[in-house]
Amino acid sequence: MGVLTMWRAMGVVVLWVGMEAGGGARAFAADPVPAEPVYTRARVVSVDREGGSGGKLYVRLRLLPRAKLPFTTQTFRVVDQALLAGVSEGAWVRFTARRLEGENTLTAIQIAEECKRFQPCQ
């Protein structure tokens, strides 16, 4: 008699089929489920260009603390300058980033409301 198991882990649906005690054939199928992006809240510290006008563009963001971690300032590379349209220094933002070519790279950014102290941010 076969065993059928399905579970969802990290945005991937996994299906496993196997035979009980006697061994036999096994099948494995993975169907990626599009995951909703997770936005991080931050405040823009600065926008800098490395090596003059032709260099790489970077944005420094002061991340909101999570749990017991203090505020942290991190630098992210900006591949598409259009992402920063309308974003100025000191603005509160929501953003997503990925690790590309060995650097933290900004993939999306949008203006957000300021997080009030002792109130939940959305």
C-alpha positions as CSV (number, residue, x, y, z in Angstrom):
1,M,0.0,0.0,0.0
2,G,1.4,3.4,-0.9
3,V,1.9,6.4,1.3
4,L,1.1,9.9,0.1
5,T,2.5,12.9,2.0
6,M,2.2,16.6,1.1
7,W,3.6,19.6,3.0
8,R,4.4,23.2,2.4
9,A,7.9,24.6,3.3
10,M,9.4,27.9,2.4
11,G,6.9,28.6,-0.4
12,V,7.4,25.2,-2.1
13,V,4.7,22.4,-2.1
14,V,6.3,19.0,-1.9
15,L,4.6,15.8,-2.7
16,W,6.2,12.5,-1.6
17,V,4.9,9.1,-2.6
18,G,6.5,5.8,-1.3
19,M,5.8,2.2,-0.5
20,E,5.4,0.9,3.0
21,A,7.9,-1.5,4.5
22,G,8.4,-3.5,1.3
23,G,10.4,-0.7,-0.5
24,G,9.7,-0.1,-4.1
25,A,9.1,3.0,-6.2
26,R,9.2,6.5,-4.9
27,A,8.2,9.7,-6.7
28,F,9.1,13.3,-5.8
29,A,7.5,16.4,-7.2
30,A,8.0,20.0,-6.2
31,D,5.8,22.8,-7.4
32,P,7.0,26.3,-6.5
33,V,4.3,28.5,-5.0
34,P,4.9,32.3,-5.5
35,A,5.8,33.7,-2.1
36,E,4.6,37.2,-1.1
37,P,7.5,39.6,-0.6
38,V,8.5,40.5,2.9
39,Y,9.0,44.2,3.4
40,T,11.4,45.7,6.0
41,R,10.8,49.1,7.5
42,A,13.7,51.6,7.5
43,R,14.6,55.3,7.4
44,V,16.8,56.6,4.5
45,V,20.2,57.8,5.9
46,S,21.9,58.7,2.6
47,V,22.2,58.0,-1.1
48,D,25.8,57.9,-2.4
49,R,27.4,57.1,-5.7
50,E,30.8,55.3,-5.7
51,G,33.6,56.9,-7.7
52,G,31.7,59.9,-9.2
53,S,28.8,60.0,-11.6
54,G,29.7,56.7,-13.4
55,G,30.1,54.5,-10.3
56,K,27.7,52.2,-8.5
57,L,24.7,53.7,-6.6
58,Y,24.2,52.9,-2.9
59,V,21.6,53.7,-0.4
60,R,22.2,53.6,3.4
61,L,19.1,52.5,5.4
62,R,18.6,52.6,9.2
63,L,16.6,49.5,9.9
64,L,13.9,49.4,12.5
65,P,14.8,47.1,15.4
66,R,13.3,43.6,15.6
67,A,13.0,41.8,18.9
68,K,15.9,42.9,21.1
69,L,18.3,44.0,18.3
70,P,19.2,47.7,18.3
71,F,18.9,50.0,15.3
72,T,21.2,49.0,12.5
73,T,22.4,50.9,9.5
74,Q,23.1,48.9,6.3
75,T,24.2,49.8,2.8
76,F,22.3,48.4,-0.2
77,R,23.4,48.6,-3.9
78,V,20.8,50.1,-6.2
79,V,20.8,48.6,-9.7
80,D,18.0,50.7,-11.1
81,Q,18.1,54.4,-10.2
82,A,14.4,54.7,-11.0
83,L,13.7,52.8,-7.7
84,L,14.8,55.9,-5.8
85,A,12.5,58.3,-7.6
86,G,10.7,60.4,-5.0
87,V,12.7,58.9,-2.1
88,S,14.7,61.5,-0.2
89,E,17.1,61.4,2.8
90,G,15.2,61.1,6.1
91,A,12.1,59.4,4.4
92,W,10.5,56.3,6.0
93,V,10.4,53.4,3.6
94,R,9.4,49.8,3.1
95,F,11.8,47.8,1.0
96,T,12.9,44.4,-0.2
97,A,16.4,43.3,-1.0
98,R,18.3,40.2,-2.3
99,R,21.9,39.1,-2.2
100,L,23.2,39.5,-5.8
101,E,26.8,39.3,-6.9
102,G,28.1,39.3,-3.3
103,E,26.2,42.6,-2.4
104,N,23.0,43.4,-0.6
105,T,20.9,44.7,-3.5
106,L,17.7,46.7,-3.3
107,T,14.9,45.1,-5.3
108,A,11.9,47.3,-4.3
109,I,11.3,50.4,-2.2
110,Q,8.3,52.6,-1.4
111,I,7.6,55.5,0.9
112,A,5.8,54.5,4.1
113,E,4.3,56.3,7.1
114,E,6.5,57.0,10.0
115,C,6.5,54.4,12.7
116,K,5.3,55.8,16.0
117,R,7.0,54.7,19.2
118,F,5.1,51.9,21.0
119,Q,2.6,51.5,18.2
120,P,2.6,48.7,15.6
121,C,4.0,49.5,12.2
122,Q,2.3,48.3,9.1
